[in-house]
């Protein structure tokens, strides 16, 4: 088993790291403080890097990245601003859905997203987050249209996205009665509101309300009542992108903290020369490397067409938890500077804490792992 990246993957990592250090890191804290949206110049540079075409069809200049390749991109972007990862992973999701979209929708929306327009995904509801089968938003067929009614929440880029992909019930209760739809956000009857959160301010998290929103029947993605498949496919591999971005953020803070402790003097010698400090650094580095390996193993299984449910759940719950623990340790090892807004450590922790609930909290993932270990007959659910 080869645990190393290929030469091509090392090139991806180096290229994306240079881009992130130049374009993301200098803006990271300013975006958090001002609440300003991304400039056209910034989005143009993101587009020119090709980061919105990683898995698009060849017809649209897709780059044919593997899921491991995409994971490398997410980790490197996360080092400097993991919120930008949402834009990239959404474009990856679009590439996965492309073949099941009506050709006219492909030709309209894929180039728009690839050129920097925002898209959103709307799975979660106020009373149904991790339980994707417990969706109450309805889509009722009316001639050659569907009429969508309901509320979605925990949506990124609310108020700035041009299109949203929505799960809605078209059949019986449970996962087999869901369908997936493309809805332009300027469609009559669709309204939005934004959250006020402690972190992740750039991603414009919020809710969307569908009040008898009418869309053409061709806006369905795939077949009727097969939307749960799309939800689980996207969530399945995304459960590795989420922790990798957090691991990237934690690794950046750990690297910065190591350099600080080499120069920080305590009783006449570098702080790093104190065994207690050095041991903490070694412990946190081990956590990140173990979490990183979980993520890339799961993505490698995905690339091989193998099941990765339990592996992705391990990566998701443990990876985010480990990253947050490392971020907290970095804040502490920086002394009172670690808690100051002058340094980015506290912002990285604020941004990553919410990721413990993204794509399912740890309780859900522990249940998935337990079911794999025990078998469905003996598992809790």
ROKE-262016 format. One record per residue (C-alpha): x, y, z; residue number from 1; residue in one letter. Coordinates in Angstrom, 1 decimal, always signed. Example, Ala and Ser with C-alpha at 12.3 -4.5 7.8 and 13.67 -1.06 7.14 Angstrom:
// residues 2
(rec (+12.3, -4.5, +7.8), 1, a)
(rec (+13.7, -1.1, +7.1), 2, s)
END
This chain:
// residues 381
(rec (+0.0, +0.0, +0.0), 1, x)
(rec (+1.5, +3.3, -1.1), 2, x)
(rec (+0.9, +6.2, +1.3), 3, x)
(rec (+2.7, +8.8, -0.8), 4, x)
(rec (+1.3, +11.3, -3.3), 5, x)
(rec (+2.3, +11.0, -7.0), 6, x)
(rec (+4.4, +13.6, -8.6), 7, x)
(rec (+1.3, +15.1, -10.2), 8, x)
(rec (-0.4, +15.3, -6.8), 9, x)
(rec (+2.6, +17.0, -5.2), 10, x)
(rec (+2.4, +19.5, -8.1), 11, x)
(rec (-1.2, +20.1, -7.3), 12, x)
(rec (-0.4, +20.6, -3.6), 13, x)
(rec (+2.4, +23.0, -4.3), 14, x)
(rec (+0.4, +25.0, -6.9), 15, x)
(rec (-2.7, +25.4, -4.7), 16, x)
(rec (-0.6, +26.2, -1.6), 17, x)
(rec (+1.1, +29.1, -3.4), 18, x)
(rec (-2.2, +30.4, -4.6), 19, x)
(rec (-3.8, +30.1, -1.1), 20, x)
(rec (-0.8, +31.8, +0.6), 21, x)
(rec (-1.0, +34.7, -1.9), 22, x)
(rec (-4.7, +35.2, -2.4), 23, x)
(rec (-6.5, +33.8, +0.7), 24, x)
(rec (-4.3, +34.3, +3.7), 25, x)
(rec (-3.8, +38.1, +3.4), 26, x)
(rec (-7.6, +38.5, +3.2), 27, x)
(rec (-8.7, +35.9, +5.7), 28, x)
(rec (-9.1, +38.0, +8.8), 29, x)
(rec (-10.3, +41.1, +6.9), 30, x)
(rec (-13.2, +39.2, +5.4), 31, x)
(rec (-14.2, +38.0, +8.9), 32, x)
(rec (-14.1, +41.5, +10.4), 33, x)
(rec (-15.7, +43.5, +7.6), 34, x)
(rec (-18.3, +41.0, +6.4), 35, x)
(rec (-17.6, +42.1, +2.8), 36, x)
(rec (-18.3, +39.7, -0.1), 37, x)
(rec (-15.6, +38.4, -2.6), 38, x)
(rec (-14.5, +40.9, -5.2), 39, x)
(rec (-14.8, +40.2, -9.0), 40, x)
(rec (-11.0, +40.2, -9.1), 41, x)
(rec (-10.7, +37.5, -6.5), 42, x)
(rec (-13.3, +35.3, -8.2), 43, x)
(rec (-11.6, +35.8, -11.5), 44, x)
(rec (-8.3, +34.5, -10.1), 45, x)
(rec (-10.1, +31.5, -8.5), 46, x)
(rec (-11.6, +30.7, -11.9), 47, x)
(rec (-8.3, +31.2, -13.7), 48, x)
(rec (-6.7, +28.7, -11.3), 49, x)
(rec (-9.1, +26.1, -12.7), 50, x)
(rec (-10.4, +25.2, -9.2), 51, x)
(rec (-14.0, +25.3, -10.3), 52, x)
(rec (-13.5, +22.7, -13.0), 53, x)
(rec (-11.9, +19.8, -11.1), 54, x)
(rec (-14.5, +17.2, -12.0), 55, x)
(rec (-16.6, +18.9, -14.6), 56, x)
(rec (-17.3, +16.9, -17.8), 57, x)
(rec (-14.6, +17.2, -20.5), 58, x)
(rec (-17.0, +19.1, -22.7), 59, x)
(rec (-16.8, +22.0, -20.2), 60, x)
(rec (-13.0, +21.8, -19.8), 61, x)
(rec (-13.1, +19.5, -16.8), 62, x)
(rec (-9.7, +18.6, -15.4), 63, x)
(rec (-10.3, +15.0, -14.6), 64, x)
(rec (-9.2, +15.2, -10.9), 65, x)
(rec (-9.6, +12.1, -8.8), 66, x)
(rec (-11.2, +12.4, -5.4), 67, x)
(rec (-7.8, +12.1, -3.7), 68, x)
(rec (-6.7, +15.0, -5.9), 69, x)
(rec (-9.7, +17.0, -4.9), 70, x)
(rec (-9.0, +16.2, -1.2), 71, x)
(rec (-5.5, +17.7, -1.6), 72, x)
(rec (-7.0, +20.9, -3.0), 73, x)
(rec (-9.5, +21.1, -0.1), 74, x)
(rec (-6.7, +20.6, +2.5), 75, x)
(rec (-4.5, +23.3, +0.9), 76, x)
(rec (-7.3, +25.8, +0.6), 77, x)
(rec (-8.2, +25.1, +4.2), 78, x)
(rec (-4.8, +26.1, +5.4), 79, x)
(rec (-5.5, +29.7, +4.5), 80, x)
(rec (-9.4, +30.0, +4.4), 81, x)
(rec (-11.5, +26.8, +4.6), 82, x)
(rec (-14.6, +28.8, +3.7), 83, x)
(rec (-13.4, +29.1, +0.1), 84, x)
(rec (-13.4, +25.3, +0.1), 85, x)
(rec (-17.2, +25.5, -0.1), 86, x)
(rec (-17.1, +27.2, -3.5), 87, x)
(rec (-14.7, +24.5, -4.8), 88, x)
(rec (-16.6, +21.5, -3.4), 89, x)
(rec (-19.9, +22.8, -4.7), 90, x)
(rec (-18.4, +22.9, -8.2), 91, x)
(rec (-17.2, +19.3, -7.6), 92, x)
(rec (-20.8, +18.3, -6.7), 93, x)
(rec (-22.0, +20.0, -9.9), 94, x)
(rec (-19.6, +17.8, -11.8), 95, x)
(rec (-21.1, +14.7, -10.2), 96, x)
(rec (-24.6, +15.7, -11.0), 97, x)
(rec (-23.9, +16.9, -14.6), 98, x)
(rec (-24.7, +13.7, -16.4), 99, x)
(rec (-28.1, +13.5, -14.9), 100, x)
(rec (-29.1, +17.1, -15.7), 101, x)
(rec (-31.2, +18.0, -18.7), 102, x)
(rec (-28.8, +19.1, -21.6), 103, x)
(rec (-30.2, +22.6, -21.6), 104, x)
(rec (-29.5, +23.0, -17.9), 105, x)
(rec (-26.0, +21.7, -18.4), 106, x)
(rec (-25.3, +24.2, -21.1), 107, x)
(rec (-26.7, +27.1, -19.1), 108, x)
(rec (-25.5, +26.4, -15.5), 109, x)
(rec (-22.2, +24.5, -15.7), 110, x)
(rec (-20.4, +27.4, -17.6), 111, x)
(rec (-21.9, +29.9, -15.2), 112, x)
(rec (-20.8, +28.0, -12.1), 113, x)
(rec (-17.4, +27.3, -13.6), 114, x)
(rec (-17.0, +31.0, -14.3), 115, x)
(rec (-17.6, +32.0, -10.6), 116, x)
(rec (-21.3, +32.3, -10.0), 117, x)
(rec (-22.3, +30.8, -6.6), 118, x)
(rec (-24.5, +27.8, -6.1), 119, x)
(rec (-26.0, +26.3, -3.0), 120, x)
(rec (-27.1, +22.9, -1.8), 121, x)
(rec (-30.3, +22.6, +0.2), 122, x)
(rec (-30.7, +19.3, +2.1), 123, x)
(rec (-31.1, +20.2, +5.7), 124, x)
(rec (-34.4, +21.3, +7.3), 125, x)
(rec (-35.2, +22.8, +10.7), 126, x)
(rec (-36.4, +19.4, +11.9), 127, x)
(rec (-34.4, +17.1, +9.7), 128, x)
(rec (-30.6, +17.6, +9.5), 129, x)
(rec (-28.6, +14.5, +9.5), 130, x)
(rec (-31.7, +12.4, +8.7), 131, x)
(rec (-31.9, +13.1, +5.0), 132, x)
(rec (-34.9, +10.8, +4.7), 133, x)
(rec (-37.0, +12.9, +7.1), 134, x)
(rec (-37.5, +15.7, +4.6), 135, x)
(rec (-40.9, +17.5, +4.6), 136, x)
(rec (-40.4, +20.0, +1.8), 137, x)
(rec (-42.7, +18.9, -1.0), 138, x)
(rec (-42.6, +19.0, -4.8), 139, x)
(rec (-46.0, +18.4, -6.4), 140, x)
(rec (-46.3, +17.7, -10.1), 141, x)
(rec (-48.6, +20.1, -11.9), 142, x)
(rec (-48.7, +19.5, -15.6), 143, x)
(rec (-45.2, +20.1, -17.0), 144, x)
(rec (-44.1, +21.8, -13.8), 145, x)
(rec (-43.3, +21.0, -10.1), 146, x)
(rec (-44.5, +23.2, -7.3), 147, x)
(rec (-42.1, +23.3, -4.3), 148, x)
(rec (-43.2, +24.2, -0.8), 149, x)
(rec (-41.1, +24.1, +2.4), 150, x)
(rec (-38.1, +25.4, +4.3), 151, x)
(rec (-34.4, +24.6, +4.1), 152, x)
(rec (-31.7, +25.7, +6.5), 153, x)
(rec (-27.9, +25.6, +7.1), 154, x)
(rec (-27.3, +26.6, +3.5), 155, x)
(rec (-24.1, +28.2, +2.3), 156, x)
(rec (-24.0, +31.3, +0.1), 157, x)
(rec (-27.6, +32.2, +1.0), 158, x)
(rec (-28.5, +35.5, -0.7), 159, x)
(rec (-25.5, +35.5, -3.1), 160, x)
(rec (-26.0, +32.2, -5.0), 161, x)
(rec (-27.7, +32.2, -8.4), 162, x)
(rec (-29.0, +28.6, -8.2), 163, x)
(rec (-29.8, +26.1, -5.5), 164, x)
(rec (-30.1, +22.3, -5.7), 165, x)
(rec (-33.0, +21.2, -3.5), 166, x)
(rec (-34.2, +17.9, -2.1), 167, x)
(rec (-37.9, +17.6, -1.9), 168, x)
(rec (-40.5, +14.9, -1.3), 169, x)
(rec (-42.3, +13.6, -4.4), 170, x)
(rec (-43.3, +10.2, -3.0), 171, x)
(rec (-43.9, +8.3, +0.2), 172, x)
(rec (-42.2, +9.0, +3.6), 173, x)
(rec (-38.6, +7.9, +3.9), 174, x)
(rec (-35.6, +8.1, +1.7), 175, x)
(rec (-37.2, +6.4, -1.3), 176, x)
(rec (-39.7, +9.3, -1.8), 177, x)
(rec (-37.2, +12.1, -2.4), 178, x)
(rec (-36.2, +13.9, -5.6), 179, x)
(rec (-33.6, +16.5, -6.4), 180, x)
(rec (-34.2, +19.8, -8.3), 181, x)
(rec (-32.3, +22.7, -9.7), 182, x)
(rec (-34.0, +26.0, -8.8), 183, x)
(rec (-32.7, +29.5, -9.9), 184, x)
(rec (-32.7, +31.7, -6.8), 185, x)
(rec (-34.6, +34.5, -8.6), 186, x)
(rec (-37.7, +32.2, -9.1), 187, x)
(rec (-40.8, +33.8, -7.7), 188, x)
(rec (-41.8, +32.5, -4.3), 189, x)
(rec (-38.2, +31.8, -3.1), 190, x)
(rec (-36.9, +34.0, -0.2), 191, x)
(rec (-33.9, +33.9, +2.1), 192, x)
(rec (-32.6, +34.9, +5.5), 193, x)
(rec (-29.1, +34.8, +6.9), 194, x)
(rec (-27.7, +33.6, +10.3), 195, x)
(rec (-25.5, +35.6, +12.6), 196, x)
(rec (-22.8, +33.2, +13.6), 197, x)
(rec (-19.6, +33.2, +15.6), 198, x)
(rec (-17.6, +31.9, +12.7), 199, x)
(rec (-17.8, +31.1, +9.0), 200, x)
(rec (-19.1, +34.5, +8.2), 201, x)
(rec (-17.9, +34.5, +4.6), 202, x)
(rec (-20.0, +31.5, +3.5), 203, x)
(rec (-23.3, +33.5, +4.2), 204, x)
(rec (-25.0, +30.6, +6.0), 205, x)
(rec (-28.8, +30.9, +6.2), 206, x)
(rec (-32.3, +29.6, +5.3), 207, x)
(rec (-34.4, +29.4, +2.2), 208, x)
(rec (-38.1, +29.5, +2.0), 209, x)
(rec (-40.1, +28.0, -0.9), 210, x)
(rec (-43.7, +29.3, -1.2), 211, x)
(rec (-45.2, +27.4, -4.1), 212, x)
(rec (-42.1, +27.8, -6.2), 213, x)
(rec (-42.8, +26.7, -9.8), 214, x)
(rec (-40.1, +25.1, -11.9), 215, x)
(rec (-40.1, +23.2, -15.2), 216, x)
(rec (-40.2, +19.4, -14.8), 217, x)
(rec (-36.9, +19.2, -16.7), 218, x)
(rec (-35.2, +20.8, -13.7), 219, x)
(rec (-35.3, +17.5, -11.9), 220, x)
(rec (-31.9, +16.0, -11.4), 221, x)
(rec (-32.0, +12.3, -12.4), 222, x)
(rec (-35.3, +10.4, -11.9), 223, x)
(rec (-38.2, +11.0, -9.6), 224, x)
(rec (-37.9, +9.5, -6.1), 225, x)
(rec (-34.1, +8.9, -6.6), 226, x)
(rec (-33.0, +12.1, -4.9), 227, x)
(rec (-31.8, +10.3, -1.8), 228, x)
(rec (-29.1, +8.6, -3.9), 229, x)
(rec (-27.8, +12.0, -4.9), 230, x)
(rec (-27.8, +13.3, -1.3), 231, x)
(rec (-25.9, +10.3, +0.0), 232, x)
(rec (-23.4, +10.3, -2.9), 233, x)
(rec (-22.5, +13.9, -2.4), 234, x)
(rec (-22.5, +13.7, +1.4), 235, x)
(rec (-20.5, +10.5, +1.3), 236, x)
(rec (-17.3, +11.9, -0.2), 237, x)
(rec (-17.9, +15.4, +1.2), 238, x)
(rec (-17.5, +13.9, +4.6), 239, x)
(rec (-13.8, +13.8, +3.8), 240, x)
(rec (-13.5, +17.3, +2.2), 241, x)
(rec (-14.9, +18.9, +5.4), 242, x)
(rec (-12.3, +17.5, +7.8), 243, x)
(rec (-9.4, +17.9, +5.3), 244, x)
(rec (-10.1, +21.7, +5.2), 245, x)
(rec (-10.2, +21.8, +9.0), 246, x)
(rec (-7.0, +19.7, +9.1), 247, x)
(rec (-5.4, +22.2, +6.8), 248, x)
(rec (-6.4, +25.1, +9.0), 249, x)
(rec (-5.0, +23.3, +12.1), 250, x)
(rec (-1.8, +22.4, +10.3), 251, x)
(rec (-1.2, +26.0, +9.4), 252, x)
(rec (-1.7, +27.1, +13.0), 253, x)
(rec (+0.6, +24.3, +14.2), 254, x)
(rec (+3.3, +25.3, +11.8), 255, x)
(rec (+3.0, +29.0, +12.9), 256, x)
(rec (+3.0, +28.0, +16.6), 257, x)
(rec (+6.1, +25.8, +16.1), 258, x)
(rec (+8.0, +28.8, +14.6), 259, x)
(rec (+6.8, +31.1, +17.4), 260, x)
(rec (+7.9, +28.6, +20.1), 261, x)
(rec (+11.4, +28.3, +18.6), 262, x)
(rec (+12.0, +32.0, +19.2), 263, x)
(rec (+9.9, +32.5, +22.4), 264, x)
(rec (+12.2, +32.6, +25.4), 265, x)
(rec (+11.3, +31.0, +28.7), 266, x)
(rec (+13.9, +31.2, +31.5), 267, x)
(rec (+16.7, +31.8, +29.1), 268, x)
(rec (+15.9, +29.2, +26.5), 269, x)
(rec (+13.5, +28.6, +23.6), 270, x)
(rec (+10.1, +27.4, +24.7), 271, x)
(rec (+10.4, +24.5, +22.3), 272, x)
(rec (+13.3, +23.2, +24.4), 273, x)
(rec (+11.0, +22.5, +27.3), 274, x)
(rec (+9.9, +18.9, +27.2), 275, x)
(rec (+6.3, +19.5, +28.1), 276, x)
(rec (+6.0, +22.0, +25.2), 277, x)
(rec (+7.7, +19.7, +22.7), 278, x)
(rec (+5.6, +16.8, +23.7), 279, x)
(rec (+2.4, +18.7, +23.1), 280, x)
(rec (+3.6, +19.7, +19.7), 281, x)
(rec (+4.4, +16.1, +18.9), 282, x)
(rec (+1.0, +14.9, +20.2), 283, x)
(rec (-0.9, +17.4, +18.1), 284, x)
(rec (+1.2, +16.6, +15.0), 285, x)
(rec (+0.3, +12.9, +15.4), 286, x)
(rec (-3.4, +13.7, +15.7), 287, x)
(rec (-3.3, +15.6, +12.4), 288, x)
(rec (-1.4, +13.0, +10.5), 289, x)
(rec (-3.7, +10.2, +11.7), 290, x)
(rec (-6.8, +12.2, +10.8), 291, x)
(rec (-5.3, +13.1, +7.4), 292, x)
(rec (-4.7, +9.4, +6.6), 293, x)
(rec (-8.3, +8.5, +7.5), 294, x)
(rec (-9.5, +11.0, +5.0), 295, x)
(rec (-7.2, +10.0, +2.1), 296, x)
(rec (-7.9, +6.3, +2.7), 297, x)
(rec (-11.7, +6.9, +2.4), 298, x)
(rec (-11.2, +9.0, -0.8), 299, x)
(rec (-8.9, +6.4, -2.2), 300, x)
(rec (-11.7, +3.8, -1.7), 301, x)
(rec (-14.1, +6.2, -3.5), 302, x)
(rec (-11.7, +6.5, -6.4), 303, x)
(rec (-11.6, +2.7, -6.7), 304, x)
(rec (-15.4, +2.4, -6.7), 305, x)
(rec (-15.4, +0.7, -3.3), 306, x)
(rec (-17.7, +1.2, -0.3), 307, x)
(rec (-16.4, +3.9, +2.1), 308, x)
(rec (-19.3, +4.6, +4.4), 309, x)
(rec (-17.6, +3.7, +7.7), 310, x)
(rec (-14.3, +5.0, +6.6), 311, x)
(rec (-15.7, +8.4, +5.7), 312, x)
(rec (-17.6, +8.6, +9.0), 313, x)
(rec (-14.4, +7.8, +10.8), 314, x)
(rec (-12.7, +10.6, +8.9), 315, x)
(rec (-15.5, +13.1, +9.4), 316, x)
(rec (-16.0, +12.8, +13.2), 317, x)
(rec (-12.4, +12.2, +14.2), 318, x)
(rec (-10.8, +14.6, +11.7), 319, x)
(rec (-12.8, +17.6, +12.7), 320, x)
(rec (-12.5, +16.8, +16.4), 321, x)
(rec (-8.7, +16.4, +16.1), 322, x)
(rec (-8.4, +19.6, +14.1), 323, x)
(rec (-10.3, +21.6, +16.7), 324, x)
(rec (-8.2, +20.1, +19.6), 325, x)
(rec (-5.0, +21.1, +17.8), 326, x)
(rec (-6.3, +24.7, +17.2), 327, x)
(rec (-7.2, +25.1, +20.8), 328, x)
(rec (-3.7, +23.8, +21.8), 329, x)
(rec (-2.1, +26.3, +19.4), 330, x)
(rec (-4.1, +29.1, +21.0), 331, x)
(rec (-3.0, +28.1, +24.5), 332, x)
(rec (+0.7, +27.7, +23.5), 333, x)
(rec (+0.7, +31.2, +22.0), 334, x)
(rec (-0.2, +32.5, +25.5), 335, x)
(rec (-2.3, +35.6, +25.6), 336, x)
(rec (-1.5, +36.3, +22.0), 337, x)
(rec (-3.3, +33.2, +21.0), 338, x)
(rec (-6.6, +34.7, +22.2), 339, x)
(rec (-6.1, +38.0, +20.5), 340, x)
(rec (-7.6, +38.8, +17.1), 341, x)
(rec (-4.3, +40.0, +15.9), 342, x)
(rec (-3.4, +36.3, +15.2), 343, x)
(rec (-5.7, +34.0, +13.1), 344, x)
(rec (-5.8, +31.1, +15.5), 345, x)
(rec (-9.0, +32.1, +17.3), 346, x)
(rec (-10.7, +32.7, +14.0), 347, x)
(rec (-9.7, +29.3, +12.6), 348, x)
(rec (-11.2, +27.7, +15.7), 349, x)
(rec (-14.4, +29.7, +15.4), 350, x)
(rec (-14.6, +28.7, +11.7), 351, x)
(rec (-13.9, +25.0, +12.3), 352, x)
(rec (-16.1, +24.4, +15.4), 353, x)
(rec (-19.3, +24.4, +13.4), 354, x)
(rec (-17.9, +21.7, +11.1), 355, x)
(rec (-18.5, +19.1, +13.9), 356, x)
(rec (-22.1, +19.3, +12.9), 357, x)
(rec (-21.7, +19.6, +9.1), 358, x)
(rec (-22.7, +16.5, +7.1), 359, x)
(rec (-23.8, +14.9, +10.4), 360, x)
(rec (-22.6, +15.2, +14.0), 361, x)
(rec (-20.4, +12.6, +15.6), 362, x)
(rec (-23.3, +10.7, +17.1), 363, x)
(rec (-24.6, +9.9, +13.5), 364, x)
(rec (-21.1, +8.9, +12.4), 365, x)
(rec (-20.5, +6.7, +15.4), 366, x)
(rec (-23.8, +5.0, +14.6), 367, x)
(rec (-22.7, +4.4, +11.0), 368, x)
(rec (-19.4, +2.9, +12.2), 369, x)
(rec (-21.2, +0.7, +14.8), 370, x)
(rec (-23.6, -0.6, +12.2), 371, x)
(rec (-20.6, -1.7, +10.1), 372, x)
(rec (-18.9, -3.3, +13.0), 373, x)
(rec (-22.0, -5.0, +14.5), 374, x)
(rec (-24.2, -5.7, +11.5), 375, x)
(rec (-27.6, -4.1, +11.0), 376, x)
(rec (-29.3, -6.7, +13.3), 377, x)
(rec (-27.2, -5.7, +16.4), 378, x)
(rec (-26.6, -2.0, +15.7), 379, x)
(rec (-28.4, +0.8, +17.5), 380, x)
(rec (-30.2, +1.9, +14.2), 381, x)
END
